[in-house]
Structures are given as structure tokens and as C-alpha cells.
Amino acid sequence: MITYDIVIIGGGPAGLAAAVSARKAGIQSILILERDHELGGILNQCIHNGFGLHTFKEELTGPEYAYRFIEQVLEEKIEYRLNTMVMDITEDLIVTAMSRIDGLYQIQAKAVILAMGCRERPRGALNIPGFRPAGIFSAGTAQRLVNIEGYMPGREVVILGSGDIGLIMARRMTLEGAIVKVVAELMPYSGGLKRNIVQCLDDYGIPLKLSHTVVDIEGKEHISAVTIAEVDNTGKPIPGTEERYTCDTLLLSCGLIPENELSNKAGIKMSRITNGPEVKESLETSVDGIFACGNVLHVHDLVDYVSEEAAKAGENAAKYVLEGRQDKDTDHVVTIKATDGARYTVPSTVNIDRMDDLLTVRFRVGAVYKNSFVSVYLDDERIHHAKKRILAPGEMEQVILQKKKLQGKEDLKTITIKIEAE
């Protein structure tokens, strides 16, 4: 059995950033396993700009952003294997992988970094009535067809869901000559970034109908029309609000699901809210030596944050390999809790004795809040109270915890992040 210090599962933006960070932290024996035929992950089909403003202080396309990290992997001579599917990870860090060239084989790792990304929610999970004709695509599949394969899915388009990929594909299909008739969103708010609503819908006169969903699909062999209707606050269609649109394409942009089948098989404790692993301040999961970062941990809105988080995972995995487990029974571990509008936090616990001087805690809200405050409490003591003009589920939020404010509070049990009114 071959052995590596760190095995990284996934060669997208998270896996690449984690690998480069681990190498810079002193790890020589690193292996990236990627199931696709090239590194870069989903960024390879994201040819629009808007990437890299935080990381590189300039605006890049997805492939350009990915290649900045691929270049670093090549310069550092980090080993990677393409067309390789990871089948299993055990709690003692044995990774089982398979490829056409190498067959089925096992790798003993000293640490594993999970960076598998996420997948789109399929039609089967949406309970849309009607037949199953051709012409229905996930927004990501349509993006690949147009940007990489060079095929147009159709010319008259309706989009269900206002996630960022759906918004971007509304603009992309328009630029390619299609007519995007409407974007319908089940929730009373958009699931995408505000800038994408403006740049991809408003700038092209594409209507966004909130609190609407598809209630019927026409066509047996190929889609010919859809009917959308307004929904009430329980999500049920309101009779009499139906609108029919003729179309030859329906794109679904109804959320992303972290790819965590491997995490579940490894016995990792998962979050019911994010569908990703629960992690400590080091981004280590409940299984010793397995770390997680990027969209497999929780769905991000900006790839810059993915890279930042992954770099921290690579650094901490390297520390784990070089120094071994340092946690002691006397260490002060505190739970981080999200409540009153905040849905979850990453990480969910912090070891005050082991944390860096500054710890970034990321979270999302469960509804739209205007002129509200993000507050942080140490048990009952409020230490942070920052006003935000608007908070929306489509945009990730963060707070910075300072180690010096946490030290010396031996009785501290819970750090609470909540949304408060004026």
C-alpha cells in the first residue's frame, strides 16, 4: 500500500488551494485525486468574470482563476491523478480509489482533506408535475453544454430558481441569442447575489417572479410550454394566478447539495442545516485527521472565500501531520451556536487554546433582514453588535473572533451569533 502525508480528494478550487497551502507549510508528500480529466473543477465552465477580486485583487474568469492555482500546483511539483474516483475513506485514513489506468488501489494517508465540492439539486427532488420530456436541464448542465461543448439547449427559455448559476445562465442564454422569458423563484427572496440579479436579469430586462413555481410542464417528447403560479407562505400554488409560457427549454437552478457520500461512509458527524461536516476551528471533522473545506463543507457564494478557507485547511492538516494531535483534556472547547435568524456557523466549535489570533466564522441567514444587527454573545455578554443595511440568504456573512477576547473566560460555554432588530 502506498503512503502519502496528505491526500486531497477533489482538484477544484478548494483542493488546489489546500494543496498549495500544505506544501508551503512544509509537507512534501501530497496527492490530489480528481475524478475529471483536468484540474480546476467547476471553474472550467464558468467563463464569466467576477472571480478573484479578493484573492488576486483583479477580476478574472473562472478558468483564469483556476489556472492561477494550477500553475502553483505545477510549480510546487505537487502530485495529482486525474480520471480517478475515490470509492471509500476509512476512519484510519485508508483511501480506496479507482481509475482506468491503475485499477482499484488503496492509499494510506496521515491526513485527508475533503474538497469534493457540490452538485445541483435534481428535478426528482423538486416534485414538479407533468411529463418527463426532453428540454429540461439543470442550469449547470446547460452551462457546460454552452460554454464547453458548444451546444445550445434551446431558444425559448424559462428558468426555475434564482441561484447564482441560474441567474448567470439567464444572461448567457440571452447573449447566445435565446429569449429568456421569466425566472421564477419559489422563495420570497432570490437565492443569488444581488449583483447577479442586477447584471444578469435587470440589465437584460428579464423578469424575476418571486414566490412563484412551475405547476405544469407540457409536451411528451419535448417540452413545449410551462405554467407557473404564485405560491402562498406555505409554498402551495394559489389558484387563479397561473401564467403559461411557451418554451423549448426549462433550466432548473434550485440549490446545491454538498457531495458528502464519502464523508458519511467515513462516519463523520454531519450538519443537518448545511449537509456538510461539522468542523472545529481547524476545519477538522469529527474523525481525527480528516479536514473539510469549500463547497463540500457548506455552499459558498464566492470562490475567493473557498480558496481562503481551503488554504486554512491545508495549513492545519500540515500542522496535524508534522506535530500530531495536540488537543489536551484541559483545552477549553466552546460551542458556536447560530440562532435568531442565523442558520448555522462554520466552524461549530472552537478550541480557544489552539485557535489562531483571529478566527473567521462564516454563516448564512434564513430570511431577508433590513437595517438589522449581527450580534455575538459570549454566554450572556454581547461583544459584537454591527449594523447591516441588508442581510439575505444568498449572501454569506462572517464575523471575526479575537483570541485575546476569549482567553481568560474559563467558564465560557457558548458563543452565540444572532440577528437583532434595532
ROMARLUM-929828 format. One line per field, with one value per atom (N, C-alpha, C): x, y, z. Coordinates in steps of 0.1 Angstrom, whole numbers. Atoms other than C-alpha are relative to their C-alpha. Layout:
% residues N
east = (X, ...)
north = (Y, ...)
up = (Z, ...)
***
This chain:
% residues 422
east = (8, 0, 9, -8, 14, -5, 2, 16, 2, -2, 12, -3, 3, 13, -14, 13, -18, -6, 8, -44, -11, 10, -67, -10, 10, -100, -7, 6, -110, 11, -10, -89, -6, 6, -112, 7, -7, -105, 3, -3, -107, 12, -11, -84, 13, -12, -59, 6, -4, -57, 5, -4, -54, 13, -12, -26, 12, -10, -6, 4, -2, -11, 8, -7, 0, 15, -14, 31, 8, -7, 41, 2, -2, 36, 10, -11, 63, -3, 4, 45, 5, -5, 63, -8, 7, 42, -15, 14, 9, -6, 6, -15, -14, 14, -46, -7, 7, -72, -12, 11, -96, -7, 8, -124, -1, 1, -125, 13, -12, -100, 10, -9, -84, -3, 1, -78, -9, 7, -99, -15, 14, -133, -10, 11, -165, 4, -4, -145, 3, -3, -136, -11, 12, -171, -6, 5, -176, 8, -8, -163, -3, 3, -179, 10, -9, -159, -6, 5, -162, 8, -8, -137, 13, -13, -106, 2, -1, -114, 6, -6, -105, 14, -13, -77, 11, -11, -58, -2, 3, -73, -2, 3, -83, -12, 11, -113, 4, -4, -108, -12, 10, -129, 3, -2, -134, 13, -12, -107, 13, -12, -83, 3, -2, -88, 6, -4, -84, 15, -14, -52, 10, -9, -36, 5, -3, -38, 7, -6, -30, 15, -15, 3, 8, -7, 12, 2, -1, 5, 11, -10, 27, 14, -13, 55, 5, -3, 54, 2, -1, 55, -8, 9, 25, -6, 5, 14, -15, 15, -21, -3, 5, -41, -14, 13, -69, -8, 9, -98, 0, -1, -96, -12, 11, -127, 3, -2, -124, -12, 11, -146, -3, 2, -141, 11, -10, -123, -4, 3, -120, 5, -3, -116, 15, -14, -80, 8, -6, -74, 6, -3, -72, -9, 8, -84, 0, 1, -97, -4, 2, -95, 0, 1, -101, 2, -1, -90, 2, -1, -89, 14, -14, -51, 5, -6, -43, -10, 9, -74, -4, 4, -86, 12, -12, -59, -3, 1, -55, 12, -10, -36, -1, 0, -26, 4, -3, -28, 2, -2, -16, -11, 11, -43, -7, 8, -71, -8, 8, -87, -11, 12, -122, -3, 2, -127, -8, 7, -153, -10, 9, -175, -14, 14, -212, -7, 7, -238, -14, 13, -271, -11, 12, -305, -7, 6, -321, -15, 15, -357, -7, 8, -367, -2, 1, -362, -10, 8, -385, -15, 14, -418, -8, 7, -427, -10, 9, -459, 3, -1, -461, 8, -7, -444, 15, -14, -407, 6, -5, -399, 15, -13, -366, -1, 0, -355, 0, -1, -353, 15, -14, -318, 3, -5, -301, 8, -7, -285, 15, -14, -250, 2, -1, -256, -1, 2, -268, 13, -12, -237, 11, -10, -214, -2, 3, -232, 3, -2, -230, 15, -14, -195, 11, -11, -175, -3, 3, -194, -4, 4, -207, -13, 14, -243, -10, 11, -274, -11, 11, -300, -14, 12, -328, 0, 1, -341, -10, 10, -371, 1, -5, -361, -9, 6, -379, 10, -9, -357, -7, 6, -369, 11, -10, -349, 10, -8, -328, 14, -14, -295, 10, -9, -264, 3, -2, -259, -12, 12, -295, 0, -1, -290, 10, -11, -257, -4, 4, -273, -11, 10, -302, 8, -8, -276, 7, -8, -255, -9, 9, -285, -5, 4, -296, 11, -11, -261, 2, -2, -262, -13, 11, -295, -13, 13, -321, -8, 9, -351, -3, 3, -353, -13, 13, -390, -2, 2, -390, 9, -6, -371, -10, 9, -394, 7, -7, -383, -11, 10, -403, 0, -1, -390, -3, 3, -400, 13, -13, -363, 9, -9, -336, 10, -11, -311, 14, -13, -283, 5, -6, -260, -8, 7, -276, 6, -7, -250, -4, 4, -261, -14, 13, -297, 0, -1, -287, 6, -8, -261, -6, 5, -279, -14, 14, -316, -4, 4, -322, 6, -6, -297, -5, 5, -314, -15, 15, -350, -7, 6, -356, -7, 8, -384, 3, -2, -378, -13, 12, -410, 2, -2, -406, -13, 11, -429, -8, 6, -436, 7, -6, -431, -7, 6, -437, -11, 11, -471, -3, 3, -472, 10, -9, -450, -7, 7, -464, 10, -9, -450, 4, -3, -444, 14, -13, -414, 10, -9, -400, -9, 8, -411, -5, 5, -434, -5, 5, -447, 1, 1, -447, -10, 9, -472, 6, -5, -460, -12, 11, -482, 7, -4, -478, -3, 2, -474, -3, 3, -487, 12, -11, -465, 3, -3, -467, 6, -5, -454, -10, 10, -487, -5, 5, -498, -14, 13, -526, -8, 9, -555, -3, 3, -561, 12, -12, -525, 9, -8, -513, 3, -5, -493, 7, -6, -484, 10, -11, -452, 4, -5, -444, 16, -14, -408, 5, -6, -384, 11, -11, -361, -5, 2, -366, 13, -12, -335, -3, 3, -335, 12, -11, -314, -6, 8, -329, 9, -8, -300, 11, -12, -267, 1, -1, -260, 15, -14, -225, 1, -3, -210, 6, -6, -207, -3, 2, -213, 12, -13, -176, 1, -1, -179, -9, 9, -209, 5, -6, -191, 11, -11, -162, -5, 5, -185, 1, -2, -181, -13, 13, -207, -3, 5, -228, -9, 10, -248, -13, 13, -285, -3, 3, -285, 8, -9, -255, 1, -3, -255, 15, -15, -217, 4, -6, -194, -1, -2, -194, 15, -14, -159, 4, -6, -136, 6, -6, -118, 11, -11, -90, -6, 7, -116, 2, 0, -110, -14, 13, -141, 0, 1, -152, 9, -10, -128, 14, -14, -92, 7, -8, -71, -7, 8, -99, -5, 4, -104, -9, 9, -130, 0, 0, -132, -7, 7, -150, -15, 15, -185, -4, 3, -183, -4, 2, -184, -13, 12, -210, 1, 0, -221, 4, -5, -202, -6, 5, -212, 12, -12, -176, 11, -11, -148, 12, -11, -124, 0, 2, -138, 3, -4, -134, 15, -15, -97, 6, -5, -92, -2, 3, -109, 8, -8, -91, 15, -14, -57, 1, -1, -65, -1, 1, -75, 13, -13, -42, 11, -10, -22, -2, 2, -39, 2, -3, -37, 15, -15, 1, 4, -4, 3, -3, 4, -16, 11, -10, 9, 13, -13, 40, 1, 0, 30, -8, 9, 5, -11, 11, -26, 4, -4, -21, -11, 11, -55, 2, -2, -54, -14, 13, -82, -2, 1, -75, -3, 3, -81, -15, 13, -110, -8, 8, -135, -14, 12, -165, -9, 9, -196, -4, 4, -205, -14, 14, -243, -6, 7, -264, -15, 14, -299, -6, 7, -325, 4, -2, -321, 13, -12, -286, -2, 5, -290, 11, -10, -256, 13, -13, -219, 10, -12, -187, 12, 2, -169, -11, 11, -193, 6, -7, -167, 13, -13, -136, 8, -9, -107, 8, -6, -96, 15, -14, -62, 8, -6, -55, -2, 4, -71, 11, -9, -52, -4, 4, -52, -14, 12, -81, -7, 7, -108, -12, 12, -133, -11, 12, -167, -10, 9, -190, -14, 14, -228, -9, 10, -259, -13, 13, -293, -11, 11, -326, -11, 10, -346, 7, -6, -341, -3, 1, -334, 6, -4, -332, 3, -4, -314, 0, -1, -306, 15, -13, -276, 4, -7, -252, 6, -5, -245, 7, -7, -221, 0, 0, -225, 9, -7, -201, -9, 11, -227, -10, 10, -248, 6, -7, -222, 1, -1, -225, 13, -13, -191, 0, 0, -201, -15, 14, -231, 2, -2, -227, -12, 12, -254, 2, -1, -261, -13, 11, -283, -10, 8, -294, 7, -5, -289, -9, 8, -300, 6, -5, -298, 10, -9, -280, 14, -13, -250, 5, -6, -227, 5, -5, -218, 11, -11, -189, 2, -5, -176, 14, -13, -141, 1, -2, -134, 15, -14, -103, 3, -4, -84, 1, -3, -75, -13, 13, -112, -6, 6, -119, 9, -8, -89, -3, 3, -93, -14, 14, -130, -2, -1, -126, -14, 14, -164, -8, 7, -173, -5, 5, -196, -4, 5, -212, 2, -1, -205, -13, 12, -238, 0, 1, -243, -15, 15, -278, -2, 4, -296, -10, 9, -312, -5, 6, -335, 6, -5, -327, -5)
north = (-12, 0, 12, -12, 34, 10, -9, 62, 14, -14, 99, 8, -8, 126, 5, -5, 143, -4, 4, 130, 10, -10, 157, -6, 6, 145, 11, -11, 169, 10, -9, 190, 13, -13, 221, 11, -12, 255, -3, 3, 241, -9, 10, 211, 6, -6, 232, 9, -9, 259, -7, 8, 233, -6, 7, 215, 10, -10, 247, 5, -4, 258, -11, 11, 224, -1, 1, 224, 12, -11, 259, -1, 2, 247, -11, 9, 221, -15, 14, 189, -2, 3, 173, -11, 11, 142, 3, -4, 154, -6, 6, 137, 5, -5, 153, -11, 10, 128, 8, -8, 143, -10, 9, 124, 5, -5, 147, -2, 2, 147, 12, -12, 181, 6, -7, 201, 13, -12, 232, -1, 2, 217, 8, -7, 237, 13, -13, 268, 0, 1, 255, 3, -4, 261, 13, -13, 294, 11, -9, 316, 15, -14, 348, 5, -6, 373, 2, -2, 383, -8, 8, 359, 7, -4, 368, 14, -14, 403, 0, 0, 393, -7, 7, 368, 6, -5, 384, 15, -15, 420, 4, -3, 418, -9, 8, 405, -10, 11, 371, -8, 10, 345, -13, 12, 311, -8, 7, 293, 7, -7, 321, -1, 2, 319, -14, 13, 282, -2, 3, 283, 7, -6, 307, -10, 11, 278, -12, 12, 251, 3, -4, 270, -2, 2, 270, -15, 15, 232, -5, 5, 226, 5, -5, 249, -7, 7, 231, -15, 14, 198, -9, 8, 185, -10, 11, 151, 0, 1, 147, -11, 11, 119, 4, -3, 126, -12, 11, 104, -11, 9, 89, 2, -1, 81, -6, 5, 78, -8, 8, 50, -1, 2, 49, 7, -4, 65, -6, 6, 47, 9, -9, 62, -1, 0, 51, 5, -8, 72, -9, 8, 44, 4, -5, 59, -11, 9, 35, 7, -8, 49, -10, 8, 36, 8, -7, 46, -11, 9, 30, -5, 4, 30, -8, 6, 20, -11, 9, -1, 4, -3, -4, -1, 1, 5, 8, -6, 18, 9, -9, 47, 2, -4, 52, 14, -14, 88, 3, -4, 106, 11, -9, 133, 0, -1, 137, 13, -12, 169, -3, 2, 166, 13, -12, 191, -4, 6, 173, 10, -10, 204, -4, 3, 201, -3, 3, 191, 7, -7, 206, -9, 8, 195, -4, 5, 173, 3, -2, 176, -9, 10, 145, 4, -5, 164, 12, -12, 192, -2, 4, 174, 9, -8, 193, -10, 9, 178, 1, 0, 169, -12, 11, 146, 2, -1, 140, 2, -1, 154, 5, -6, 164, 15, -14, 200, 6, -4, 201, -3, 2, 207, 7, -8, 217, 12, -12, 252, -3, 3, 238, -9, 8, 212, 8, -9, 239, 8, -8, 259, -7, 8, 231, -2, 2, 224, 13, -13, 261, 4, -5, 270, -9, 10, 238, -9, 9, 215, 8, -8, 243, -3, 3, 233, 10, -8, 255, -9, 8, 237, 3, -4, 258, 15, -14, 292, 8, -7, 300, -7, 6, 295, 6, -3, 295, -5, 4, 293, -1, 2, 279, 0, -1, 290, 12, -11, 321, -1, 2, 306, 7, -7, 322, -6, 7, 296, 3, -3, 302, 14, -14, 340, 2, -1, 337, -6, 7, 313, 8, -8, 337, 10, -10, 363, -8, 8, 336, -4, 4, 323, 12, -12, 358, 4, -4, 366, -9, 10, 335, 0, -2, 347, -6, 6, 328, 11, -8, 345, -6, 5, 341, 7, -6, 347, 4, -3, 346, -9, 7, 335, -1, 2, 320, -5, 3, 317, -4, 4, 297, 8, -7, 317, 15, -15, 354, 8, -7, 363, -8, 7, 354, -8, 8, 327, 4, -4, 345, 14, -13, 375, 12, -11, 409, 5, -5, 419, -9, 8, 389, 3, -4, 399, 13, -13, 434, -3, 2, 423, -10, 11, 392, 1, -1, 400, 14, -14, 437, 7, -7, 448, -6, 6, 425, -1, -1, 432, -14, 13, 396, 1, -1, 394, -11, 9, 378, 0, 1, 365, -8, 7, 357, -6, 7, 334, -6, 7, 315, -13, 13, 280, -6, 7, 257, -10, 9, 239, -10, 9, 222, 1, 0, 211, -7, 5, 205, -6, 6, 182, -14, 14, 144, -3, 2, 141, 11, -12, 176, 11, -10, 204, 11, -10, 229, 12, -11, 251, -4, 2, 255, 10, -9, 271, 2, -4, 290, 6, -6, 301, 6, -6, 323, -10, 9, 304, 8, -6, 312, -2, 0, 314, -15, 14, 276, -7, 5, 271, -7, 6, 259, 10, -9, 273, 6, -7, 299, -1, 2, 290, 14, -12, 317, 9, -8, 330, -6, 7, 307, 9, -7, 321, -11, 10, 299, 7, -5, 304, -11, 10, 286, 0, 1, 274, -13, 13, 247, -4, 4, 247, 5, -4, 247, -3, 2, 253, 0, 1, 243, 5, -5, 263, 1, 0, 252, -5, 3, 248, -10, 8, 230, -9, 9, 199, -5, 5, 192, -15, 14, 159, -8, 6, 140, -14, 14, 104, -6, 5, 97, 4, -5, 118, -9, 9, 97, -14, 14, 64, 0, -1, 76, 2, -1, 81, 14, -14, 119, 6, -7, 139, 11, -9, 159, 11, -11, 192, -2, 1, 189, 12, -12, 225, 1, -2, 226, -12, 13, 189, -2, 2, 192, -5, 4, 180, 11, -9, 197, 1, -1, 211, 9, -8, 226, 12, -13, 259, -3, 4, 240, -6, 6, 227, -15, 14, 192, -5, 6, 170, -8, 8, 146, -12, 11, 120, 5, -5, 126, -1, 0, 136, 3, -3, 143, 15, -14, 180, 2, -3, 196, 15, -14, 229, 1, -3, 246, -4, 2, 237, -14, 12, 202, 2, -3, 218, 9, -8, 245, 8, -7, 262, 14, -14, 294, 8, -9, 324, 5, -5, 335, -10, 10, 312, 6, -5, 336, -5, 5, 325, -15, 14, 289, -2, 1, 294, 4, -5, 313, -11, 11, 285, -12, 11, 258, 1, -2, 274, -3, 2, 273, -15, 15, 236, -7, 6, 228, 3, -4, 247, -8, 8, 229, -15, 14, 195, -3, 1, 201, 0, 0, 210, -13, 13, 178, -11, 10, 157, 2, -3, 175, -1, -1, 179, -11, 10, 151, 7, -6, 156, 7, -9, 184, 2, -2, 185, -7, 6, 180, 1, 0, 172, 14, -13, 206, 12, -10, 225, 5, -7, 250, 0, 1, 240, 6, -7, 262, -2, 2, 256, 14, -12, 282, -3, 2, 285, 11, -10, 302, -1, -1, 314, 13, -12, 341, 6, -5, 344, -6, 7, 329, -15, 14, 294, -10, 9, 278, 8, -7, 286, -11, 8, 272, 8, 13, 262, 0, 1, 249, -1, 0, 246, 7, -6, 265, -4, 2, 254, 12, -13, 286, -1, 1, 273, -3, 4, 261, 9, -8, 288, 11, -11, 315, 13, -13, 351, 5, -4, 357, -12, 11, 332, 5, -4, 338, -10, 8, 324, 4, -3, 322, -6, 4, 319, 5, -6, 325, 2, -3, 340, -8, 8, 323, 8, -9, 353, 13, -13, 388, 9, -9, 413, 14, -14, 451, 8, -8, 475, -7, 8, 448, -1, 1, 439, -14, 12, 410, 1, -1, 403, -13, 11, 380, 1, 0, 369, -11, 10, 351, -3, 4, 333, 12, -11, 364, 14, -13, 391, 3, -4, 409, 7, -6, 416, 6, -5, 425, 3, -5, 445, 9, -7, 455, 2, -2, 471, -4, 4, 457, 6, -6, 476, -11, 12, 442, -13, 13, 406, -9, 8, 380, -15, 14, 341, -3, 3, 343, 5, -6, 362, -5, 5, 346, 12, -11, 367, -6, 4, 365, 9, -8, 377, -6, 3, 377, -1, 1, 363, 2, -2, 375, -9, 9, 351, 7, -8, 378, 3, -2, 384, -12, 12, 348, -6, 6, 339, 6, -5, 342, -2, 3, 333, -15, 15, 298, -6, 5, 295, 1, -2, 303, -13, 13, 276, 2, -2, 291, 14, -12, 317, 0, -1, 328, 11, -10, 345, 2, -2, 361, 13, -12, 387, 7, -8, 415, 13, -12, 444, 12, -13, 480, 2)
up = (0, 0, 0, 1, -10, 11, -12, 17, -4, 2, 15, 13, -12, 42, -1, 2, 28, -13, 13, 3, 0, 2, -11, -10, 9, -26, -7, 7, -53, -5, 6, -77, -5, 3, -79, 8, -7, -63, 14, -13, -28, 1, 0, -34, -4, 5, -53, 11, -11, -26, 12, -11, 1, -2, 4, -17, 1, 0, -22, 14, -14, 14, 8, -8, 28, -5, 4, 6, 6, -6, 18, 15, -14, 54, 3, -3, 49, -4, 4, 35, -14, 13, 6, -7, 5, 2, 0, 2, -12, -13, 12, -36, -1, 4, -53, -8, 8, -66, -6, 7, -92, -10, 9, -110, -14, 14, -140, -8, 9, -169, 1, -2, -158, 13, -13, -127, -2, 1, -120, 5, -5, -111, -8, 7, -120, -6, 6, -127, -15, 14, -161, -9, 8, -173, 3, -5, -155, -8, 8, -183, 2, -4, -169, 9, -9, -150, 14, -14, -113, 10, -9, -98, 4, -3, -79, 6, -5, -66, 14, -14, -30, 0, -1, -37, -8, 9, -66, -3, 1, -64, -15, 14, -101, -4, 5, -120, -10, 8, -136, -4, 3, -154, 8, -8, -138, -4, 5, -160, 4, -3, -154, 15, -14, -116, 3, -3, -116, -4, 5, -137, 9, -9, -112, 11, -10, -87, -6, 7, -112, -2, 2, -120, 13, -13, -83, 3, -2, -81, -9, 9, -111, 4, -5, -98, 12, -12, -65, -2, 4, -83, 10, -8, -63, -9, 8, -75, 0, 1, -88, -10, 9, -105, -5, 6, -129, -4, 3, -140, 11, -11, -106, 10, -9, -85, 14, -14, -47, 4, -3, -36, 15, -14, 2, 8, -10, 32, 13, -13, 64, 12, -11, 99, 3, -2, 100, -13, 11, 68, -11, 12, 42, -11, 11, 9, -11, 11, -18, -12, 12, -53, -12, 12, -88, -13, 13, -123, -11, 12, -158, -1, 1, -157, 11, -11, -122, 7, -6, -114, 14, -14, -78, 9, -9, -52, 13, -13, -16, 3, -4, -2, 15, -14, 35, 1, -2, 44, 15, -14, 75, 3, -1, 69, -14, 12, 44, 0, 1, 31, -10, 8, 17, -8, 8, -12, -13, 12, -34, -6, 6, -40, 2, -2, -45, -14, 13, -71, 1, 1, -83, 5, -4, -68, -13, 13, -95, 0, 1, -108, 9, -8, -89, 14, -13, -57, 1, 1, -68, -1, 1, -73, -9, 10, -104, -8, 8, -121, -15, 14, -157, -5, 6, -182, 2, -1, -185, -14, 14, -219, -1, 3, -234, 1, -1, -229, 14, -14, -191, 5, -4, -178, 13, -11, -146, -6, 5, -150, -3, 2, -146, -12, 12, -173, -12, 11, -196, -2, 0, -187, -7, 6, -196, -15, 14, -229, -8, 8, -240, 0, -2, -226, -4, 3, -232, -12, 11, -256, -12, 12, -279, -5, 4, -279, 6, -6, -274, 4, -4, -253, -6, 6, -268, -3, 4, -280, 8, -8, -257, 14, -12, -221, 12, -13, -187, 11, -10, -156, 14, -14, -122, 10, -10, -93, -3, 2, -88, 7, -5, -76, -10, 9, -90, -14, 13, -117, -10, 8, -129, -5, 4, -130, -10, 9, -148, -14, 13, -174, -7, 7, -180, -9, 8, -192, -11, 10, -210, -12, 11, -230, -8, 7, -238, -10, 9, -252, -12, 11, -273, -10, 9, -289, 4, -5, -268, 6, -7, -253, 13, -13, -216, 5, -2, -208, 15, -14, -170, 9, -10, -139, 12, -11, -113, 13, -13, -76, 10, -10, -50, 12, -12, -21, -2, 1, -14, -2, 2, -20, -9, 9, -45, 7, -6, -38, -4, 6, -57, 6, -3, -52, -6, 5, -56, -13, 12, -82, -12, 11, -103, -4, 4, -102, -9, 7, -114, -14, 12, -140, -10, 8, -153, -4, 3, -151, -4, 2, -147, -13, 12, -174, -13, 12, -199, 0, 0, -190, 3, -2, -178, 14, -13, -152, 10, -11, -118, 8, -7, -102, 13, -13, -65, 5, -5, -46, -12, 11, -79, -2, 3, -90, -13, 11, -120, 5, -4, -117, -11, 11, -151, -11, 11, -179, -11, 12, -214, -10, 10, -240, 4, -3, -242, -4, 6, -265, 4, -3, -260, 7, -7, -237, -9, 9, -254, 8, -8, -225, 15, -14, -188, 6, -7, -164, 14, -14, -133, 7, -9, -104, 12, -13, -73, 11, -12, -40, 12, -12, -6, 10, -10, 26, 4, -3, 29, -13, 12, -7, -9, 9, -22, -10, 10, -55, 3, -2, -54, -13, 12, -78, -6, 7, -104, -3, 3, -105, -11, 10, -133, -12, 12, -162, -9, 10, -193, -9, 9, -212, -10, 9, -244, 0, -1, -244, -5, 4, -256, 10, -10, -226, 14, -14, -188, 7, -8, -167, 15, -14, -130, 8, -9, -105, 14, -12, -73, 12, -12, -49, -3, 1, -44, 12, -11, -23, 1, -2, -9, -2, 4, -22, 12, -13, 11, 2, -1, 3, 7, -6, 12, 15, -14, 44, 9, -7, 55, 2, -1, 48, 10, -9, 69, 14, -14, 99, 6, -4, 100, 5, -5, 121, -10, 10, 97, 5, -3, 99, -7, 6, 92, -8, 7, 80, -13, 12, 56, -8, 6, 47, -2, 0, 52, 14, -13, 80, 10, -11, 114, 2, -1, 119, 12, -11, 146, -6, 5, 143, -10, 9, 124, -13, 11, 99, 0, -2, 112, 3, -3, 112, 13, -12, 140, -1, 1, 126, 0, -1, 136, -14, 12, 106, -13, 12, 82, 1, 0, 73, -12, 11, 50, -3, 3, 31, -14, 12, 3, 0, 1, -10, 5, -6, 4, 15, -14, 38, 2, 1, 31, -13, 13, -1, 1, 0, -7, -11, 11, -28, -8, 7, -37, 0, 0, -48, 7, -8, -31, 14, -13, 2, 1, 1, -9, 1, 0, -15, 13, -14, 18, 10, -9, 37, -2, 4, 18, 4, -4, 25, 15, -14, 62, 3, -2, 59, -3, 3, 42, 10, -11, 68, 12, -12, 96, -1, 3, 80, 1, -1, 76, 15, -14, 113, 7, -6, 122, -4, 4, 102, 6, -5, 114, 16, -15, 151, 7, -6, 157, 7, -7, 177, 13, -11, 202, 11, -10, 219, 13, -13, 256, 8, -7, 281, 7, -7, 297, -10, 10, 264, 2, -2, 265, -13, 12, 238, 2, -1, 232, -12, 11, 211, -6, 7, 185, -5, 3, 181, -8, 9, 154, 5, -4, 164, -4, 3, 159, -14, 14, 121, -6, 6, 117, 0, 2, 104, 5, -3, 110, 1, 0, 117, -5, 3, 103, 4, -6, 124, 10, -11, 151, 14, -13, 179, -2, 0, 188, 13, -10, 209, 3, -3, 225, 1, -2, 234, -13, 12, 199, -12, 11, 178, -3, 4, 158, 7, -6, 170, -5, 6, 146, -6, 6, 136, -7, 8, 108, 1, -1, 115, -11, 11, 84, 3, -3, 85, -11, 8, 65, 8, -7, 75, -7, 5, 70, -7, 7, 56, -3, 3, 44, 12, -11, 72, -5, 3, 67, 12, -11, 90, 13, -12, 115, 5, -5, 136, 1, -2, 136, 14, -14, 173, 4, -5, 190, 15, -14, 226, 5, -8, 250, 12, -9, 270, 0, 0, 280, -3, 2, 273, -15, 14, 240, -3, 3, 224, -14, 13, 189, -4, 4, 175, -12, 12, 139, -9, 8, 118, -14, 14, 84, -7, 7, 59, -5, 5, 44, 2, -2, 52, -8, 9, 26, 0, 1, 24, -11, 11, -9, 2, -2, 6, 13, -12, 31, 9, -9, 62, 9, -8, 86, 12, -11, 120, 3, -4, 133, 15, -14, 167, 4, -5, 186, 12, -10, 207, 14, -13, 233, 7, -6, 239, 6, -5, 246, 11, -11, 268, 13, -14, 305, 4, -3, 303, 2, -3, 319, 0, -1, 324, -13, 13, 288, -6, 5, 274, -15, 14, 242, -5, 8, 216, -9, 7, 201, -11, 11, 167, -3, 2, 162, -8, 7, 142, 9, -9, 162, -7, 5, 154, 6, -5, 160, 15)
***
